[in-house]
Amino acid sequence: GHVLLYGKCEGHADCWVNQTDPFWGNGAGRGMFCTKSGICDQCSFCQRGQEDAWGGAACPLHLCPESGLSPECIDANALMRPLDCRSNHTFSIYKHHSPGDAVVVEPPPEPATRFLTPFNRLVGGVVMTQYRRPAVNCSSSSSNPWVAAFSDASRCQGQGRDQAPFGIDPMFHPSSALYDGKLAASDCHTDFELRTKSTGDKGPPFAFFPISWGSGKPETPDPSSSPEEKEEYARQASRWSPANSSGDVFKLYWDVRVQKERANEMLSFVKDGGFIDEKTDQIDIEMVTFNPNVNQFTHLRFGYVWMPGGTVQWDWEMSSIYMDIYSGSHGVVQLAVEMMCVFLLALSCLAQARDFVKAFRTFTFYSYISSPGIWFDLAHLGLMWVAWLYWAIHFQLTNS
């Protein structure tokens, strides 16, 4: 044959037999065949004659001795029928321990210490709270028909709070890096937690749910319960929905003890799941820090509010409490001043007691007790002692 590589052909004899085939014999193989589409190609590409060769015939073994030797495709379902290849299995952590025994994890976990600023250590975790509004059709009073039509076709935030679950669980979303094709939504979620498609079929599960979602479920009665109790349980269970007791806020808890890889997965879940969307009205981020140098706890809150014009207004507030105010040189000075104040207050009480006894002995007790200044002094001393008593209780609570 005289037709070179990728040239048009009408049979195997048209192709040049000395064409080098680098896929056979480390480049030593030669020969070509006419493909089913009428193009000369290297012999190594003739795997199955009915699918690859010209006219649906067999591969030309006289031109391509090693071609056409691949087996036909077989149905793998026949091989999988007798096998039980489950993607998940039940297990118990107490398989090798008695229930209730302490399970030792090796190596023991070492939570990382997180600092918000130098010397201010994060305590507990970071809590993110979202407030949402329902989506309604926009309304416009503009006389421009184009503006009015655009407004009618748009969605705006309505009044009140939206309590419906939202987002898509990234574990079941193929475009997410967290996607796991081995998971089945029915194994991880109930029907209440699955999205409903336009066709009525169940779709992927929601990602975010309001607080108290699923609480208040009727308890299953004991087998020995009366028929009336079982009937009442069946009636309540048929009416129960996890949304009945749900709140109107959505919270996320970021555990600061997790490692960097797990923290990145949590962040990817929030981003890929669509935590912030067109219904987001306000987000609060709260955290608590502890400064061991001054024994001070601080509560921080950052608030982000989505304004009607599309901008995001943010603000912050901070409150702190000292746990041990008498440590260090500042604490010593404060303790000395407070002891002096208590000592002077005690002297004032002794002076009032002396005046009381003197008035009683000199038979001027009635004029003494009827003086408005005396009642003012007594009220002042009583208020001071109450204040010091509250301070002592507060100091004891903060140190315990």
C-alpha positions in Angstrom: 0.0 0.0 0.0 1.0 3.6 -0.6 -1.3 5.5 1.9 0.7 7.0 4.8 -0.3 7.4 8.4 -3.8 9.0 8.9 -4.5 9.0 5.1 -7.7 7.9 3.5 -8.1 4.2 2.7 -10.7 1.7 1.4 -9.1 -1.5 2.7 -6.1 -2.8 4.6 -4.0 -3.3 1.5 -4.0 0.5 0.8 -1.9 1.3 4.0 1.9 1.4 3.9 3.2 -1.7 5.7 6.5 -0.2 6.8 5.0 2.4 9.1 6.8 2.3 12.5 4.5 1.6 15.4 6.1 2.8 18.7 3.5 1.1 20.8 4.6 -2.4 19.7 8.0 -3.9 20.6 9.6 -0.7 21.9 9.4 1.0 18.5 10.4 -2.1 16.5 6.9 -3.0 15.4 5.7 -2.0 11.9 2.5 -2.0 9.9 -0.8 -0.3 9.6 -4.5 -1.2 9.1 -7.5 0.6 7.7 -9.8 1.8 10.5 -13.6 1.5 10.4 -13.7 5.2 9.5 -11.4 4.8 6.5 -8.1 6.1 7.9 -4.8 4.3 8.0 -3.6 3.9 11.6 -0.9 2.0 13.5 -1.6 -1.7 14.2 -1.6 -1.2 18.0 -5.0 0.6 17.7 -6.7 -2.4 16.2 -8.0 -4.0 19.5 -11.3 -5.5 18.4 -12.0 -6.1 14.7 -15.7 -5.5 14.7 -15.3 -2.1 16.4 -12.0 -0.9 14.9 -11.3 -2.6 11.5 -12.5 -1.6 8.1 -16.0 -2.9 7.3 -16.4 -4.4 10.7 -14.2 -7.4 9.8 -11.4 -8.9 11.8 -8.0 -7.2 12.3 -5.6 -8.1 9.5 -3.3 -10.5 11.2 -1.0 -10.8 8.1 -0.3 -7.1 8.4 -0.7 -6.7 12.2 0.2 -10.0 13.8 -0.4 -8.9 17.4 -3.7 -7.0 16.8 -7.2 -8.0 17.6 -6.2 -10.1 20.6 -8.0 -8.0 23.3 -11.0 -9.8 24.8 -14.6 -8.5 24.3 -16.2 -6.5 27.1 -18.0 -8.5 29.7 -20.8 -7.6 32.0 -19.3 -6.9 35.4 -22.7 -7.1 37.2 -22.6 -10.9 36.8 -19.4 -10.9 38.9 -20.7 -8.6 41.5 -23.9 -10.5 42.3 -22.6 -13.0 44.8 -20.4 -10.4 46.6 -21.6 -8.2 49.4 -19.6 -5.0 48.9 -21.1 -2.6 51.4 -19.6 0.9 51.6 -20.3 1.1 55.3 -20.2 -1.3 58.2 -21.4 -1.1 61.8 -18.9 -1.3 64.6 -18.7 -0.9 68.3 -15.8 0.8 70.1 -16.4 -1.6 73.0 -15.8 -4.7 70.8 -12.6 -5.4 72.8 -13.6 -3.6 75.9 -16.4 -3.8 78.4 -19.1 -1.1 78.1 -18.2 1.8 80.3 -14.4 1.2 80.4 -12.2 4.0 79.5 -10.7 3.7 76.0 -7.1 4.9 75.7 -6.2 6.6 72.4 -2.7 6.3 71.3 -1.0 8.6 70.8 -2.9 10.8 73.2 -4.4 13.9 71.4 -2.7 17.2 72.1 -5.0 20.1 71.4 -3.3 23.1 69.9 -3.2 26.4 71.7 -4.8 29.2 69.7 -4.1 32.9 70.4 -6.3 35.7 69.0 -3.6 38.3 70.0 -0.4 37.9 72.0 -1.2 36.5 75.4 -5.0 36.4 74.7 -5.8 32.7 74.3 -9.0 31.5 72.7 -11.2 29.6 75.2 -13.8 27.0 74.0 -14.5 27.9 70.4 -15.8 30.5 67.9 -19.6 30.7 67.5 -21.1 32.1 64.3 -24.8 33.0 64.4 -26.8 33.8 61.3 -30.2 35.5 61.2 -32.2 35.1 58.0 -35.2 36.7 56.3 -37.6 35.1 53.9 -37.4 35.8 50.2 -40.3 37.7 48.6 -41.1 39.3 45.3 -39.7 42.8 45.0 -42.1 45.7 44.5 -41.3 49.0 42.8 -43.2 52.2 42.4 -41.1 53.4 39.5 -43.0 54.7 36.5 -40.3 53.2 34.2 -41.8 49.9 32.9 -38.3 48.4 32.5 -37.4 49.1 36.1 -40.8 47.8 37.3 -40.4 44.6 35.2 -36.9 44.1 36.6 -38.1 44.6 40.1 -41.0 42.2 39.7 -38.6 39.5 38.4 -36.2 40.0 41.3 -36.3 38.6 44.9 -36.0 40.7 48.0 -35.9 40.0 51.7 -39.2 40.1 53.6 -40.1 40.7 57.2 -39.7 38.2 60.0 -37.3 35.3 60.3 -36.8 32.4 58.0 -36.6 29.1 59.9 -36.3 26.7 56.9 -33.1 24.6 56.4 -30.9 25.7 53.5 -27.7 25.0 51.6 -26.5 21.7 50.1 -24.3 19.3 52.1 -21.0 19.4 50.3 -20.4 15.7 51.1 -23.1 14.9 48.5 -22.2 17.7 46.0 -19.9 16.4 43.2 -18.4 19.9 42.6 -17.1 20.1 46.2 -13.7 18.9 47.3 -15.5 17.2 50.3 -17.6 15.0 48.0 -17.7 11.3 48.9 -19.4 9.1 46.3 -19.5 6.2 48.7 -22.0 8.0 51.0 -25.7 7.5 50.7 -27.9 10.3 51.9 -30.4 7.9 53.3 -27.8 6.5 55.7 -26.9 9.9 57.1 -30.2 11.9 56.9 -33.9 11.5 57.4 -36.5 12.4 54.7 -37.1 15.7 56.5 -33.5 16.7 55.9 -33.5 16.0 52.2 -34.2 18.6 49.5 -37.2 18.0 47.2 -36.6 18.3 43.5 -39.1 19.8 41.1 -40.0 16.3 40.0 -41.0 15.4 43.6 -38.0 13.1 44.1 -35.7 13.4 47.1 -32.4 15.3 46.3 -29.2 16.0 48.3 -29.5 16.8 52.0 -29.6 20.3 53.4 -26.3 21.6 55.0 -27.6 24.0 57.7 -30.4 23.6 60.2 -31.9 26.0 62.8 -31.2 25.5 66.5 -33.4 22.9 68.3 -34.1 21.2 65.0 -35.5 17.7 65.6 -36.1 18.2 69.4 -39.3 17.3 71.0 -39.8 14.0 69.2 -42.3 11.8 70.9 -40.7 9.0 72.9 -41.4 5.4 71.8 -43.6 3.7 74.4 -42.6 0.5 76.1 -43.9 -2.8 74.8 -45.9 -3.2 78.0 -47.7 0.1 77.4 -51.5 0.2 77.1 -53.2 0.3 73.7 -54.3 3.8 74.4 -50.7 5.0 75.0 -49.5 3.3 71.8 -52.4 4.9 69.9 -51.5 8.3 71.3 -47.9 7.9 70.4 -48.8 6.9 66.8 -51.0 10.0 66.6 -48.3 12.4 67.9 -45.6 10.7 65.7 -47.7 11.2 62.6 -48.0 14.9 63.3 -44.4 15.4 64.5 -41.9 17.2 62.3 -38.4 18.3 63.3 -39.3 21.8 62.3 -42.0 22.1 65.0 -39.6 23.0 67.7 -36.9 24.7 65.7 -35.7 28.2 66.4 -35.1 31.1 64.1 -31.3 31.3 64.2 -28.6 29.2 62.7 -25.4 28.6 64.6 -22.0 27.2 63.7 -19.4 26.1 66.3 -15.8 26.2 65.4 -13.7 24.1 67.7 -10.3 25.7 68.2 -8.8 22.4 69.3 -8.9 20.8 65.8 -5.9 20.6 63.5 -5.3 22.7 60.4 -6.5 20.1 58.0 -9.8 19.6 59.9 -10.2 23.4 60.2 -9.8 23.8 56.4 -12.5 21.1 55.9 -14.9 23.0 58.2 -14.3 26.2 56.2 -14.8 24.3 52.9 -18.1 23.0 54.3 -19.3 26.5 55.1 -18.3 27.9 51.7 -19.4 25.0 49.5 -22.6 24.5 51.4 -23.7 28.1 50.8 -23.9 29.5 54.3 -24.2 33.1 53.1 -26.8 33.7 50.4 -29.5 36.1 49.4 -31.5 35.5 52.6 -28.7 36.4 55.0 -29.7 39.3 57.2 -27.1 39.4 60.0 -24.2 37.4 61.2 -22.6 37.5 64.6 -19.2 36.1 65.5 -18.5 35.5 69.2 -15.4 34.3 71.0 -14.0 34.3 74.5 -10.3 34.9 75.3 -8.3 34.5 78.5 -5.1 36.5 79.3 -3.1 34.7 82.0 -0.8 37.6 82.6 -3.7 39.8 84.0 -6.2 36.9 84.7 -8.7 38.5 82.5 -11.5 36.9 80.5 -12.8 38.9 77.5 -15.9 38.3 75.4 -15.8 39.6 71.8 -18.6 40.0 69.4 -18.4 41.1 65.8 -21.7 41.9 64.0 -22.3 42.1 60.3 -25.6 43.5 59.0 -26.7 43.3 55.4 -28.2 46.7 54.5 -31.0 47.2 52.0 -28.7 48.9 49.5 -26.4 45.9 49.4 -23.6 47.2 51.7 -22.6 45.3 54.8 -22.4 47.3 58.0 -20.2 45.9 60.8 -19.6 46.7 64.5 -18.0 45.1 67.5 -18.3 45.1 71.2 -16.1 43.8 74.0 -16.7 43.0 77.7 -14.2 41.7 80.2 -13.9 40.5 83.7 -10.9 40.1 86.0 -10.6 36.7 87.7 -7.9 37.6 90.3 -7.5 41.4 90.7 -5.1 41.1 93.7 -2.2 39.6 91.8 0.9 41.7 91.0 1.9 45.1 92.3 -1.4 46.7 91.1 -3.4 44.1 93.1 -1.3 44.8 96.2 -2.0 48.5 96.0 -5.7 48.0 95.4 -5.9 45.6 98.3 -4.3 48.1 100.7 -6.6 50.9 99.6 -9.7 48.6 100.1 -8.5 47.6 103.5 -8.1 51.2 104.5 -11.6 52.0 103.2 -13.1 49.1 105.3 -11.1 50.3 108.4 -12.4 53.9 108.0 -16.0 52.5 107.5 -15.7 50.5 110.7 -14.5 53.7 112.6 -17.5 55.6 111.3 -19.8 52.8 112.6 -18.0 52.9 116.0 -18.5 56.7 116.1 -22.2 56.4 115.4 -22.5 53.7 118.1 -20.7 56.0 120.6 -23.1 58.9 119.8 -26.0 56.5 120.2 -24.9 55.4 123.7 -24.1 59.1 124.7 -27.6 60.2 123.7 -29.2 57.4 125.6 -27.3 58.2 128.8 -28.0 62.0 128.6 -31.7 61.4 128.0 -31.5 63.1 124.6 -32.2 59.9 122.6 -35.5 61.2 121.2 -34.0 64.3 119.7 -31.0 62.3 118.5 -33.0 59.7 116.7 -35.4 62.3 115.2 -32.6 64.2 113.4 -32.7 63.6 109.6 -28.9 63.7 109.4 -28.7 60.6 111.6 -30.9 58.6 109.3 -28.9 59.8 106.3 -25.7 58.6 108.0 -27.2 55.3 108.9 -28.4 54.7 105.3 -25.0 55.7 104.0 -23.2 53.2 106.3 -25.7 50.4 105.5 -25.3 51.0 101.7 -21.5 50.9 102.1 -21.6 47.6 104.0 -23.9 46.0 101.4 -21.6 47.1 98.6 -18.6 45.5 100.3 -20.6 42.4 101.0 -21.5 42.1 97.3 -17.9 42.7 96.3 -16.7 39.9 98.7 -19.3 37.5 97.2 -18.2 38.4 93.7 -14.5 37.9 94.5 -15.2 34.5 96.0 -17.2 33.4 92.9 -14.5 34.5 90.5 -11.8 32.7 92.4 -13.8 29.5 92.6 
